Amino acid sequence: KTFVSWLNQTENQLTAFIATNGDDDECTIDYLNQLSETIANKDKQLKQLEELESLVNDYDWSRQAHNTSILRE
């Protein structure tokens, strides 16, 4: 949810920026380069969160399997 909210906010900011500064090519290029870097960082954060979620799920499955084996004993 947070990422989608950030993405929507970024889209709104980009639209406002282009409406205000669309005629200044150099300024627009700088803004888009900064935005590209920010998006790349967000993408890295999202991938890290996905990896963490996968690890948590793997741990949870392992714990459940362990608990099931204890109950069977």
Secondary structure, DSSP 8 states (H G I E B T S, - for coil): -HHHHHHHHHHHHHHHHHHHHTT-HHHHHHHHHHHHHHHHHHHHHHHHHHHHHHHHHHHHHHHHHHHHHHHH-
